[in-house]
Amino acid sequence: MDLRRLRYFVVLAETLHFGRAASSLNIAQPPLSQQIRVLEQELGARLFERSNRRVELTPAGKALLPEARALLAQAERTSTVAVRAQRGEIGELRVGLTGSAMFTVVIPRLILTYRQRFPGVRLRIDELTTQEQLDALLEQRLDIAIVRSVSAPDLPPTLRATRLLEDSLVVALPAQHRLAGAAKPLPIGALADEAFVMYPRDSGTGVYDQIIMLCRQAGFAPTIAQEAHAMATIVGLVAAGLGVAVVPDSLRSIGANGVVYRPIKEKGARSAMWLVLQTRQPSPQAAAFAAVSKTA
């Protein structure tokens, strides 16, 4: 059924005057009359009683009017849904992030700002390692990845990265450690004889390789006593006395008892977080999230 003819019918039914209806529809009266006749032929029912002095709805017309209004309203809602989806205002956004992301100031603020601006989008957040996120992006199981890497991550051409924040790396020490009270930044070399609590190399955080590089530049290879994927777990293991750890400064916000954080002297002891998404045609929701990240 032609929605245009239904609209003509509704306007005429509300005005009961061909001239006023035609003016409201911004068409001439003869085409309006013709389209109403076509609609009546399609339905096999007379919708209006016409005379020289008045126009009235027939019983069939009265029965059709609420249905026609409902159908036109549904069509309008359907059109609105498509437009809103194209603008990224509704739908779903699948975001991956590393374990340390929510300990920063920037990432929680970004997610909150996006939620406030796009309340109609269902936000699904998964905590994954950097490599797991990149794999999921390539397989289109994620729309956005928030990963940690010293520099721009090495990505295939189908993905692109934007830096969200940069923070320092610090040493997490048991509170009773001999270096816990140091007044000055610690050189990495001061940790040469320490046991380290580390991320597994396959976690893909980029921090692992950076720690190894910093230690090698200081002339030693770290002794890894314990590995853990979650940064909060690493801090907890330090508190338990299993070793020291090099972690992003944002982890201070965990506030774990029995752990002291000390800055690192080396200038290269810095880390960054990156927003990664599809290079071409990211989903409207992903594109909107990336736009929010530039202002949040």
C-alpha positions in Angstrom: 0.0 0.0 0.0 1.3 3.4 -1.0 2.0 5.4 2.2 1.7 8.7 0.3 -1.9 7.8 -0.6 -2.6 6.9 3.1 -1.2 10.3 4.1 -3.5 12.0 1.6 -6.4 10.0 3.0 -5.6 11.0 6.6 -5.3 14.7 5.8 -8.6 14.7 3.9 -10.3 12.7 6.7 -9.1 15.3 9.2 -10.2 18.4 7.1 -13.2 16.9 5.2 -12.5 19.5 2.6 -10.6 18.7 -0.7 -9.4 22.3 -1.1 -8.0 22.7 2.4 -6.5 19.2 2.3 -4.8 19.9 -1.1 -3.4 23.2 0.3 -2.1 21.4 3.4 -0.5 18.8 1.3 0.9 21.4 -1.1 -0.6 19.8 -4.2 -3.5 20.7 -6.5 -7.0 19.4 -5.8 -7.4 17.2 -9.0 -4.3 15.0 -8.2 -5.6 14.7 -4.6 -9.0 13.5 -5.8 -7.4 11.1 -8.3 -5.1 9.5 -5.6 -8.1 9.1 -3.2 -10.0 7.3 -6.0 -7.0 5.0 -6.6 -6.8 4.2 -2.9 -10.5 3.4 -2.9 -10.0 1.1 -5.9 -7.1 -0.7 -4.2 -9.1 -1.3 -1.0 -12.3 -2.1 -2.8 -14.2 0.3 -0.5 -15.6 3.8 -0.7 -13.9 6.0 1.9 -15.7 9.3 1.5 -19.2 10.4 0.7 -18.9 13.4 -1.6 -21.5 16.1 -2.5 -21.3 19.6 -3.7 -21.6 20.9 -0.2 -19.7 18.5 2.1 -17.4 15.6 2.4 -18.0 12.8 4.9 -16.3 9.6 5.9 -18.0 6.4 5.1 -18.1 3.6 7.7 -15.2 2.1 5.9 -13.3 5.4 6.0 -14.0 5.7 9.7 -12.6 2.2 10.3 -9.5 2.9 8.2 -8.6 6.2 9.8 -7.0 5.0 13.1 -5.2 2.1 11.3 -3.9 4.6 8.7 -2.6 6.9 11.4 -0.9 4.0 13.2 0.7 2.8 10.0 2.0 6.2 9.1 3.4 6.7 12.7 5.1 3.3 12.5 6.6 4.3 9.1 7.9 7.5 10.7 9.4 5.6 13.6 11.1 3.1 11.3 12.6 6.0 9.3 13.8 7.7 12.5 15.4 4.4 13.7 17.4 4.1 10.5 18.6 7.7 10.7 19.5 7.4 14.4 21.4 4.1 13.7 23.3 5.8 10.9 24.3 8.6 13.2 25.4 6.1 15.9 22.7 7.2 18.3 21.3 3.7 18.8 22.5 0.1 18.4 25.5 -1.6 20.1 29.1 -0.7 20.7 31.5 -3.5 21.6 34.6 -2.0 23.5 37.6 -4.0 24.6 40.0 -2.6 27.2 43.1 -3.7 29.1 43.0 -4.3 32.9 44.7 -1.0 33.7 42.4 1.2 31.6 39.8 1.8 34.3 42.4 2.9 36.8 43.2 5.9 34.7 41.3 9.2 34.9 40.8 9.5 31.2 39.2 6.2 30.2 36.4 6.2 32.8 35.6 9.8 31.9 35.6 8.9 28.2 33.2 6.0 28.8 30.9 8.1 31.0 30.8 11.0 28.5 30.0 8.6 25.7 27.2 7.0 27.7 25.7 10.5 28.5 25.8 11.6 24.9 24.5 8.3 23.4 22.2 6.8 26.0 20.4 4.8 23.3 23.5 2.7 22.5 24.0 -0.6 24.3 27.6 -0.5 25.5 29.3 -3.9 25.9 32.7 -3.8 27.6 35.1 -6.7 27.7 38.4 -6.8 29.6 41.0 -8.4 27.3 44.7 -8.3 26.7 46.0 -6.1 24.0 46.6 -9.0 21.6 43.2 -10.4 22.3 41.6 -7.1 21.5 43.5 -6.7 18.2 42.5 -10.2 17.2 38.9 -9.5 18.1 39.0 -6.2 16.1 40.4 -8.0 13.0 37.6 -10.7 13.3 35.0 -7.9 13.8 34.1 -9.2 17.3 34.9 -5.7 18.7 34.3 -2.2 17.4 36.8 -0.4 19.6 40.0 -1.5 21.4 41.7 0.4 24.2 45.2 -1.0 24.4 48.4 -0.2 26.2 51.6 0.2 24.2 54.8 2.2 24.6 54.4 3.7 21.1 51.8 3.4 18.4 51.0 -0.3 18.2 52.2 -2.2 15.1 48.9 -2.6 13.3 47.8 -4.0 9.9 46.5 -1.4 7.4 42.9 -2.2 8.3 43.3 -0.8 11.8 44.4 2.7 13.0 45.3 4.0 16.5 45.0 7.3 18.3 46.8 8.0 21.5 44.4 8.7 24.4 46.9 9.3 27.3 50.5 8.9 28.4 51.6 8.0 31.9 54.8 7.2 33.7 56.0 3.8 34.8 56.7 3.4 38.5 58.2 0.7 40.7 55.7 -1.0 43.0 57.6 -2.2 46.2 56.5 -4.0 49.3 56.1 -1.3 52.1 59.0 -2.8 54.1 61.4 -3.0 51.1 64.8 -1.4 51.6 64.1 1.0 48.7 60.6 1.9 49.7 61.7 5.0 51.5 63.9 6.4 48.7 63.5 10.1 48.4 64.7 10.3 44.7 63.5 8.5 41.6 64.9 5.0 41.4 67.2 4.0 38.6 66.2 0.7 37.1 69.7 -0.6 37.9 68.8 -0.5 41.6 66.4 -3.4 41.0 69.1 -5.7 39.5 69.0 -8.1 42.4 65.3 -8.1 42.9 62.6 -10.7 42.0 60.1 -9.3 39.6 56.3 -9.8 39.4 55.6 -9.5 35.6 53.0 -9.7 33.0 53.3 -12.8 30.8 55.0 -11.9 27.6 52.0 -13.2 25.6 49.7 -10.8 27.3 50.6 -8.3 24.5 50.6 -5.2 26.7 53.8 -3.9 25.3 54.9 -3.1 28.9 56.6 -6.5 29.2 59.0 -5.7 26.4 59.6 -2.2 27.7 60.5 -3.5 31.2 62.9 -6.0 29.6 64.5 -3.3 27.5 64.9 -0.9 30.5 66.6 -3.6 32.5 68.9 -4.6 29.7 69.9 -1.0 29.2 70.8 -1.0 32.9 73.0 -4.0 32.4 70.9 -6.9 33.8 68.1 -9.3 32.9 65.2 -9.3 35.4 64.6 -12.4 37.5 60.9 -13.2 37.1 59.5 -14.8 40.2 55.8 -14.7 39.4 53.6 -13.8 36.4 50.0 -12.5 36.4 47.7 -11.1 33.7 45.7 -8.7 35.8 47.5 -5.5 37.0 45.5 -5.5 40.3 46.8 -9.0 40.9 50.4 -8.0 40.2 50.0 -5.2 42.8 48.5 -7.7 45.3 51.4 -10.0 44.8 53.9 -7.2 45.5 52.0 -6.5 48.7 52.4 -10.1 49.6 56.1 -9.8 49.3 56.6 -11.9 46.2 58.7 -9.3 44.4 58.8 -5.8 42.9 56.9 -4.7 39.8 57.1 -2.0 37.2 53.6 -0.8 36.5 51.8 2.3 35.1 51.5 5.2 37.5 47.7 5.1 37.2 47.7 1.9 39.3 48.4 4.1 42.4 44.6 4.6 42.4 44.2 0.9 43.6 45.4 2.0 47.0 46.6 -1.5 48.0 47.8 -1.8 51.6 51.5 -2.7 51.9 52.6 -1.3 48.6 54.7 1.8 48.0 55.2 3.4 44.6 58.4 5.1 43.5 59.1 7.0 40.3 61.7 5.7 37.9 64.7 7.8 36.9 65.0 6.7 33.3 63.1 9.1 30.9 62.0 6.2 28.7 60.0 4.7 31.5 56.6 5.9 30.1 53.6 4.1 28.7 50.6 5.1 26.7 47.0 4.0 26.0 45.7 3.9 22.5 42.2 3.8 20.9 42.2 1.4 18.0 39.4 1.0 15.4 38.8 0.1 11.8 40.6 2.3 9.3 37.8 2.1 6.8 34.1 2.4 7.5 34.1 1.9 11.3 30.6 1.4 12.6 28.7 4.6 13.3 28.8 3.9 17.0 32.6 3.4 16.8 33.1 6.6 14.9 31.0 8.5 17.4 33.1 7.0 20.3 36.3 8.1 18.5 34.9 11.6 18.1 34.0 11.8 21.8 37.5 10.7 22.7 38.9 13.8 21.2 36.9 16.1 23.5 36.3 14.1 26.7 
